[in-house]
Each structure stands twice: as structure tokens, then as C-alpha cells.
Amino acid sequence: MRGTRIIVQSAGAICMAGMLASCSEAESRVAREATVPAVEAVEARYGALPLRERLTGTVRAAGQVSIYPEASGPIVEVMARNGDAVKAGDPLVRIRAEVSRNQLQQSEAGVSSAEAARERAAANVADLERRFDRSKSLAEENFISQEEFESLRTSLASAQAELAQAEAQVERARGVLGESVESVRQTVVRAPIDGTVGRRNAEVGMFVTGSTPLYTIGRLDRMEVDVPITQEMLSRIRVGQTAEIRSESLGDSLITAEVSRISPFIEPGSFSAELQIDVENPDGSLLPGMFVTVDVLYGESVQATLVPKSAIYEDPATGAIGVVTAPSIGLEVPIVMPEEGSDEVPPMTPPTPAEFQRVEVLAEGRHVVGVEGIEPGDWVVVVGQHLVTGRNAREGPPEARVRPIRWERLLELQGLQREDLLRQFMEKQQRVARAKLDSTEAVKDSAARAGQGS
């Protein structure tokens, strides 16, 4: 019996040891998996992508011009406010015109005086012409002397010269009158085109000169986007190509238009030309001065393997450009993807080999690039590449636990990331502006207190 008890105890010990070994092995596996980095990957595709040039531009109203006065003086009346719609010829600002009106009255009097002098000279010429005609026949019959006849001829010539001088004086007086009329006209600043006025810089009592901007005017139902382009882009960007216009203020809205004009002149300093896009703006979503992003589509790439732009990775050790792939995914390691449209998160795979592969970028789109060096169907890491390539060689070959994601979800996340970056940038700019304003106000307050103390 004693021997039997010993055998039973030995069997129990062996069973317990096996269970402990199994538990130890499971714990070891869990611990090892915990050290394997978790990444996200998508499946490379095959196809062509639209070639686009991403540019930035500034919005202008159609026909946008700045309005300056032609006359100098204090403003006595302002007839247009920001946002007012005006017609060509509508008065906007009136400048004091007393001096101009006085000059106009003097000019009108000068014209009257010159015309009266011309009438007297004309009457004198007419009288002398009649006398000369009578004396001509009398001189032929020797009823008057030749000296008397020549004296009349000389008087007539002198009177005709005086008449010509009087007529010239009338023309000069009328010229001065025209200038005076124009001076009075210039005291009323009028709208040069139909449009909407803004950037008002006119107040009653304000003294203005020809260099004082009063308004900006333009048509808001039609906009122009001015885009600088480099001389290299002129070889692939053409009039008529599709342009996609985006702006943070437009949200998710996309405005599609065409390249309208390209300037043939290149600026010598910047070596850039100007591209213009006409855009209909019936809903007023675009505003003058707005900063926009413009994608000009100039063709399609050759057929190639397509991967998300976030998959492109530069190896920090070598500086090589490539992607991190998981070659076992879809082969030895099955992929479990939830149904399309489901909010369910795909499960992580067990640790699987991962490797860095060099690629050559053949074409680049907004969020997608065409590459050479991998095949369609390869799974490429889009998040966490540095965790894989940064593993110590003593830890063994590079491995990763991979969560597969759909292309559509990844592109959506990339778009949201861009919006977040833009929002963070704008918030930073606002904080800097507020800090500058607070600093300026503090300096003013300090100066005011110092002045009161003195």
C-alpha cells in the first residue's frame, strides 16, 4: 500500500508540474507578445492615380479695384458703407468743392469775356471788309488815292489778326473752363463699376489726397483665384485643366473650376508666373482675401502599385525611402475584417515577421502614391513603422502585431489629421496675436501710469 500511495503522489506531482509548465509557457508567450510592437496596415492596390499639383492662392473679387480720390481736400459727405451694393456712377464720397466752384465761376466769366471780345473783333472785320470792297472799285477809277486804298488793306489785315487772336483766346478760356468743370467733378468720388464696396477708409472731416485709399470694390458673385506657379510647372499646367479649391472656412466643401488664364511673364525675382481661376460664387462662400488650397489635376499616372502616403517611411539608419511590409499577412496569418460599414475594430494578428523594403515613388496624389518595389496585395504598415525598424537586433528578427484597416478609413483619418493640424495652427496664431495685443496694452497702461505719476 505504501508503494501504491507513492505512485499516486508521483502521478499527481507530474500532472501539477505539467500544468505549471503549460502556464509558464503561456505566460512567457503573453510576455513576449507584449514586447512585440502593434502597428496598423493596409493592402497595397494596383491602378493609376490622378496627377495633381498642390498650390496655394488668394481670392479676389471679379474686377476688384481700390478707389482713390482725384481731388484733395476734406471729406464733407460719405454716401457708401461697407457691404453696400452700388452701380457704376453712384456717388460714394463728396469732397469740399468751394475752391473748385469759385474757379469754375471765374472760368465761365472768362469764357464770356473772350466770346464778347471775339464778337467785337468779328464786327470790326466785317465793317472793314465792306469798306475795302467799296474802295477797291473806287481806286480802279482813280476816285481815291492808292495810299488810302493800301491803308484800308492794312487795317483789314490787322483786324483779321485781332479776330484770330480773339478766337484763340476763346479756345483757351474754354479749356480753362473744362479744367474747372473737371475739378468740380472730381470732388465727387463715384463707383467705377457695379459691385460691392468694402475696406471703407472714409470719414467726414478726413483730409484726403490722391494717394488715400477710400474703398475697395468688386463683384462678389464671381471670384478670381490668383495662384503663383514656378517656371517648372508651366510645362505641365495648361489652361482648361481642372482645379479643386479647398479652404478651412469651406469645411468639407470642394469647389471645382478650370484654369482660366496663365501669365506668359515670369517674375525675375521669384521666377514664378501667375495662374488665374474664374470661380462662380452665387452663395458667397468665397470672400476676397481668403487664402485657399488649389489642386490642379494635369493627368494620370502610369499604372503602378498604390499605397497610402502615410506608408512611405524613411529609414533613420540609412536614409533610404521605403515601406514596412508584413509578408505573412494573408498567407500564413489569416486576416479577419469586419463587414464593411461596421464599427467593429479588427483584431490584432499574432506576432508576424515585418521587414523594410526600398521603393521608388513614381507618382504622388493627395493621399496616395504610386510606387515600384512592392507588389499589389502586399500589406504595408501605415502607423508604427518606427517601432518595427527601431527594434534591437538582439531581440530577434523584426516582428509586429498587425491590425488591418480599410483604405477608406485610413484616408478619412488622414483628412481629419490635416484638419486638426490646420486648426492647431490657427489656434496658435490667435494665441500669438492675443499675446501681442496684451503686451501692447500693458505697455500703454504702464506709459499712462508713468505720465500720471510725473
C-alpha positions, 0 to 999 in steps of 0.5 A: 500500500505504501508503494501504491500511495507513492505512485499516486503522489508521483502521478499527481506531482507530474500532472501539477508540474505539467500544468505549471509548465503549460502556464509558464509557457503561456505566460512567457508567450503573453510576455513576449507578445507584449514586447512585440510592437502593434502597428496598423496596415493596409493592402497595397492596390494596383491602378493609376492615380490622378496627377495633381499639383498642390498650390496655394492662392488668394481670392479676389473679387471679379474686377476688384479695384481700390478707389482713390480720390482725384481731388484733395481736400476734406471729406464733407459727405460719405454716401457708401458703407461697407457691404453696400451694393452700388452701380457704376456712377453712384456717388460714394464720397463728396469732397469740399468743392468751394475752391473748385466752384469759385474757379469754375465761376471765374472760368465761365466769366472768362469764357464770356469775356473772350466770346464778347471780345471775339464778337467785337473783333468779328464786327470790326472785320466785317465793317472793314471788309465792306469798306475795302470792297467799296474802295477797291472799285473806287481806286480802279477809277482813280476816285481815291488815292492808292495810299488810302486804298493800301491803308484800308488793306492794312487795317483789314489785315490787322483786324483779321489778326485781332479776330484770330487772336480773339478766337484763340483766346476763346479756345483757351478760356474754354479749356480753362473752363473744362479744367474747372468743370473737371475739378468740380467733378472730381470732388465727387468720388463715384463707383467705377463699376457695379459691385460691392464696396468694402475696406471703407477708409472714409470719414467726414472731416478726413483730409484726403489726397490722391494717394488715400485709399477710400474703398475697395470694390468688386463683384462678389458673385464671381471670384478670381483665384490668383495662384503663383506657379514656378517656371517648372510647372508651366510645362505641365499646367495648361489652361482648361485643366481642372482645379479643386479649391479647398479652404478651412472656412469651406469645411468639407466643401470642394469647389471645382473650376478650370484654369482660366488664364496663365501669365506668359511673364515670369517674375525675375525675382521669384521666377514664378508666373501667375495662374488665374481661376474664374470661380462662380460664387452665387452663395458667397462662400468665397470672400476676397482675401481668403487664402485657399488650397488649389489642386490642379489635376494635369493627368494620370499616372502610369499604372503602378502599385498604390499605397497610402502616403502615410506608408512611405517611411524613411529609414533613420539608419540609412536614409533610404525611402521605403515601406514596412511590409508584413509578408505573412499577412494573408498567407500564413496569418489569416486576416479577419475584417469586419463587414464593411460599414461596421464599427467593429475594430479588427483584431490584432494578428499574432506576432508576424515577421515585418521587414523594410523594403526600398521603393521608388515613388513614381507618382504622388496624389493627395493621399496616395502614391504610386510606387515600384518595389512592392507588389499589389496585395502586399500589406504595408504598415501605415502607423508604427513603422518606427517601432518595427525598424527601431527594434534591437537586433538582439531581440530577434528578427523584426516582428509586429502585431498587425491590425488591418484597416480599410483604405477608406478609413485610413484616408478619412483619418488622414483628412481629419489629421490635416484638419486638426493640424490646420486648426492647431495652427490657427489656434496658435496664431490667435494665441500669438496675436492675443499675446501681442495685443496684451503686451501692447496694452500693458505697455500703454497702461504702464506709459499712462501710469508713468505720465500720471505719476510725473 
